[in-house]
Amino acid sequence: MEPGVDPPYLYPDYGSTRLRAPSEPLVVVAHTLSELTGPVYGASAIGELDADLTRQHAGEPLGERIVVTGRVLGSDGRPLQGQLVEIWQANAAGRYLHEADRHDAPLDPNFSGAGRCLTGDDGSYRFTTIKPGAYPWRNGPNTWRPQHIHFSLFGRAFSERLVTQLYFPGDPLLEHDAIVRSIPDDAARRRLVASLDFDVTVPEWALGYRWDIVVGGRHETPPDED
């Protein structure tokens, strides 16, 4: 756990941590061979449309199309190739396709909200999706989550797995979000916010955002402790 970068296990303003945070000192367990070497994912497991969430159904999903791209880097700054990157998100109305989501917002029959890809030789990944909506959550009275996309990466070994969230620039909900505020360091919080990039934008079709992800080290992209 990196001080100032990683959120604490217990952050009272983030209600879920009150029950999930450990109450006793953590026990360090030595890595086994399987944790250091596996699992291994091959390119054959990735479908043709897995990285394009706008073409996974018969019709187009509702909402603002966006392209999200960037590079996955190790703590030494080198690109990590062949990395499995998975995303999941709410639809444009702020609702997940999940039985536990009871938000009073419509589901989109043409949007499942999940995708994956493998990074290229330069560590790059790319997703086409729609911009997710904000939604209420029961962390307190009248609390809302900012627009965000969940990311999961496995790094160079299973023990390096990183689960984190991408946020969008200029979102006024960021300063009110307990999950974002749980990260002590302001520079680390800024690393969670993607940049609008007109080199990525597809003219007259989709805005583009760039977001690099660092796995491990002091400049690691802050994880989601949930």
N, C-alpha and C positions, 0 to 999 in steps of 0.2 A: 504494500500500500504506500503510495507516494504522497507525503505530506503536502498539502496545498493544491494537489492535483486531483487526487481521488476523494470523493465525498466520504464522510465518516459513516461507519456502519449504523450509528444512532444519530439521527438528526430529527429532534422532536417536531419541528415544523412539517416534516414529511411523515405523515401519520403512520404509514406502513412500517417504517423502521422501528417503531416502538415495540412491535411484536416480533419482528424478524431479526433485530440486532442481537448478537451474542451477549450474554450477561457475564460470561466467564472468559478468561484469557484464551486466545486461540492456541490450538495445538498444531505445531508444525509437523507435517507428515512428509517423509521423503518421497520424491517422485519415483514411480515405477517405470519399467521399460515401455509399457503401453502408453503411459502419459507423455512420454518424451518422443515416441515415434508414431503414434496413431491418434485418431483414425486418419486414413488417407482417402481423399476423394478424387476421382478421376473425371476427365472432361466428358466421358460418356454419360455421366449422371445428370448433366445440364441439358435441358430441353431448348429447342430453338427460340421459343417465346418466353423463356423464364425471366429474361432481363427486360422485357417489354410488357409492362403491366397493362398497357392500353390495347393489346392485341390478343389477350388470352381468352376472349369470349366472342360471341357472334357479333355483338355491337360494340360501339365505343363507349367508354365510361363517361359519366358526367363530370365536369370540373375543368380546371385549368391544367393543360398538359405541361409537363416540365421534363427536362433532362438533368439528371444528377450524375456527375462524373468526378473522378479524382484519382489519386494514387494511394496505394497501401504501402507504407514504409516501415522498416524495422527501426529499432532504437538507434542504430548506427546510420540512419538516413538512406540505407539502400532499399531499392524496391523489392517487394516480396511478390514473386510471380507464382501463378498457379494456386492462389489463395481462394478458398470458397468464401464469398461474400453473400450474405442473406439479408433481405429486408422484409419488414412488414409494417403496415400503416393503416390508418383509418381512411375512409373514402372522403370525398369532397364535402360531405355533410357532417363529418366528424364521427363516423360510426365504423366499428370494426365488424368484419364478418366472423363473429364469434358468439357462441351461445350465451356467454357471460355478459356480453355488452347489452345493457338495457337502456341505453341512451335513446330518447325520443326523437330520433332522426331517421330518415329513410335509408334503407339498404339500396345498393346499386347492383342490379343483376349482371352487369357487365364489368364488375370490378371485385376481385377477390382480395387485393391488398397484400400480395406476397410475391416475392421474386428472388432470384439468385443468379450469380454469375461467377466465373473464375477470373482472377486478375491476369493481365497480359504480361509479356516479358518485362515491360517497364513498370509493372505493379499497378497498371491502370484498371479501373472498373467503370462501367457505364450502365445506367438504368434509365428507361423511359417510363414515366408514371404520371399521376395527377397530383396536384398539390393537396395534401390532406387538410381537412378542416379542424378547427379547434373544438374541444368538447369538454363538458363539465366532468369533474371527478369529485369523489366524496372525501377529499382531504380536509375539508373545512367548509364553512358556509360560503356559497357562491364562488367556488374555486374552479378555474378552467385551465386545462393543459394547452400550452402553445402548439401551433402546427409543428409536427415533427415526424420523422421517419426513424424507425428502429433499425439498427444495423447489428449483425453478428458476424464476427470473424474468428477464425481458428488460429491465426498466426503460424509460426514455424513449428509449433508443437501444441498438442491439446491443452497443455498447462498454460499457454499464452492466450487462450480464448478471450476475446473482448466483446462485450455486449454494450452498445452505446446508442446515442440518439443524435440525429442531425436536426438542427433548427434553422429557421430562415431569418435573413437579415430584416431588421426593422419591426419585428413582431413585438407589439406593446405588452404582450402577456409574459415575455421572458423575465422581466424584472419582478413579476409577482409569483413565479413558479417555484415551488418548494424544492423540486428536484434540481433545477438549475442553481438555485441559491445555496444548495447544500455543498457545492464545490467552493472551497474557501478562496482560491486564487482567481482573480479577475481574468488574467491572461488565459488560464485553463478554461474558464467559461467561454471565452471568445473562440476557442478552438472547436467548440461544438456548433458554431454558426457558419453555415455555408456562405459563399460569396457569389453574388450575381455575376455571371460571366457571359458577355456577348459573343465571345468566340465559341462558346458552347451552344448558345441560343440558335434555334432553327428558325430563320426568318418566316414570319407570318404563320408559325405553327406551334412553337413551344419555347418558353424561356429556359435558359440554361443556368445551372448552378455548379460550382466547383467546390469540392470538399475532400481534402487529403486526410488520411487516417494514419496515425502513428501507433504501432503496437509495441509496447514495452518502453522502459526508460523514463527519464524525467519529463520528456515532452510528449508522453503518451496521450492519446485522445482520452479524456476522462470517461470512465466506465459508468454504466447505469447500475447502481447498487441494488436496484429492485430485482 
